[in-house]
């Protein structure tokens, strides 16, 4: 279960607080506003992450999410600000939300369409052909988040 994986990752984070820097609990109204601005519906596991952690990093691994309602005058790790920016500058399709970076110019994106079978993908912004620009990465956000946390801290 995807939310269970987010819970397990949060448990690991709580055991490594000295290496963690997360925003903290966010109001449902802020998450709903982010969905409205991006015109998407977040998967339950990402919504659970946003509500409980907001966004942040641990041991150098950064996870983008929500900070505050001013999505225009923001910056990384604000997923809403970055997604809007990438939609304008790199033609990121409307159903994707940028949730992390690989560190080499590519991004990790969350597919918020209802039919997305690979909910987390790797995206290379410089590639114009969508079939080549997006590669399957994880089946859902919970699997991605837990695996990144477990791998980073072990």
C-alpha positions in Angstrom: 0.0 0.0 0.0 1.4 3.3 -1.1 0.4 5.4 1.9 1.9 2.7 4.2 5.3 3.2 2.4 5.1 7.0 3.0 4.4 6.2 6.7 7.4 3.8 6.8 9.6 6.5 5.2 8.4 9.1 7.8 9.3 6.6 10.5 12.8 6.3 9.1 13.1 10.1 8.8 12.0 10.5 12.5 14.9 8.3 13.5 17.3 10.5 11.6 16.1 14.0 12.5 19.7 15.4 12.6 19.9 14.8 8.8 16.4 15.9 8.0 14.9 19.3 7.1 11.2 19.1 6.2 8.7 22.0 6.2 6.2 20.1 8.4 2.5 19.7 8.6 0.5 21.6 5.9 -3.2 22.5 5.9 -5.6 20.7 3.6 -6.6 24.1 2.2 -3.1 24.7 0.9 -2.9 21.3 -0.8 -6.3 21.9 -2.4 -5.1 25.3 -3.6 -2.0 23.7 -5.1 -4.2 21.2 -7.0 -6.5 24.0 -8.2 -3.5 26.1 -9.4 -2.0 23.1 -11.3 -5.4 21.7 -12.4 -4.6 18.2 -11.2 -5.6 15.9 -8.4 -2.7 14.5 -6.4 -2.5 10.8 -5.7 -3.4 9.8 -2.1 0.2 8.9 -1.2 1.6 12.3 -2.4 -1.2 14.1 -0.7 -0.3 12.3 2.5 3.3 13.3 2.1 2.3 17.0 1.5 0.0 17.0 4.6 2.6 15.5 6.9 5.9 16.8 5.6 5.2 19.6 3.1 8.5 19.3 1.3 12.2 19.0 2.3 15.3 17.0 2.3 17.2 14.3 4.2 20.9 13.5 3.8 21.0 15.5 0.5 18.0 13.9 -1.1 15.3 16.6 -1.8 11.6 16.1 -2.2 9.5 18.9 -3.6 6.1 19.8 -2.3 4.2 22.8 -0.8 5.6 25.6 1.3 3.1 28.4 1.3 0.2 29.8 -0.9 2.5 32.2 -2.8 3.4 29.8 -5.6 4.6 32.5 -7.9 7.3 34.1 -5.7 8.9 30.9 -4.5 11.6 28.5 -5.5 12.8 25.0 -5.0 11.6 22.8 -3.1 8.2 24.3 -4.0 6.8 21.7 -6.5 4.0 24.0 -7.5 6.3 26.9 -8.4 8.7 24.6 -10.3 5.9 22.8 -12.2 4.4 26.1 -13.3 7.9 27.3 -14.4 8.6 24.0 -16.3 5.2 24.1 -18.0 6.0 27.6 -19.3 9.7 27.1 -20.2 9.9 23.4 -21.2 6.4 22.5 -22.2 5.9 20.0 -19.3 2.5 18.4 -20.0 -0.3 19.5 -17.7 -0.8 16.1 -15.9 2.8 16.1 -14.5 4.1 17.6 -11.2 7.8 17.9 -10.6 8.6 16.2 -7.3 12.4 15.8 -7.3 15.6 16.2 -9.3 18.1 13.6 -10.3 21.0 16.1 -10.0 22.0 15.8 -13.6 19.4 18.1 -15.2 16.6 15.6 -15.3 13.5 15.7 -13.0 11.4 13.1 -11.2 7.7 13.8 -12.1 4.4 12.5 -10.7 1.8 11.6 -13.3 -1.5 12.9 -11.9 -3.7 11.6 -14.7 -6.2 9.0 -13.8 -4.9 6.5 -16.3 -1.2 6.8 -15.6 0.2 3.3 -15.0 3.7 4.5 -14.1 2.8 7.2 -11.7 6.5 8.4 -11.1 8.6 9.0 -14.2 12.0 10.4 -15.0 11.8 13.4 -17.3 14.6 14.9 -19.5 13.4 18.5 -20.2 15.6 19.1 -23.2 14.1 16.2 -25.2 11.2 17.3 -27.4 9.7 13.9 -28.2 7.5 12.9 -25.2 8.0 9.1 -25.7 11.8 9.6 -25.4 11.6 12.4 -22.7 9.7 10.3 -20.1 10.9 7.0 -18.7 9.0 4.8 -16.2 10.6 5.0 -12.7 8.3 3.8 -9.9 4.7 2.6 -9.9 3.6 5.2 -7.3 4.8 8.0 -5.1 4.9 5.9 -1.9 7.3 3.3 -3.4 9.5 6.1 -4.8 9.6 8.0 -1.5 10.2 5.0 0.7 12.9 3.6 -1.6 14.7 6.9 -1.8 14.7 7.3 2.0 15.7 3.8 2.7 18.5 3.9 0.1 19.8 7.3 1.2 20.0 6.3 4.9 21.4 2.7 4.6 
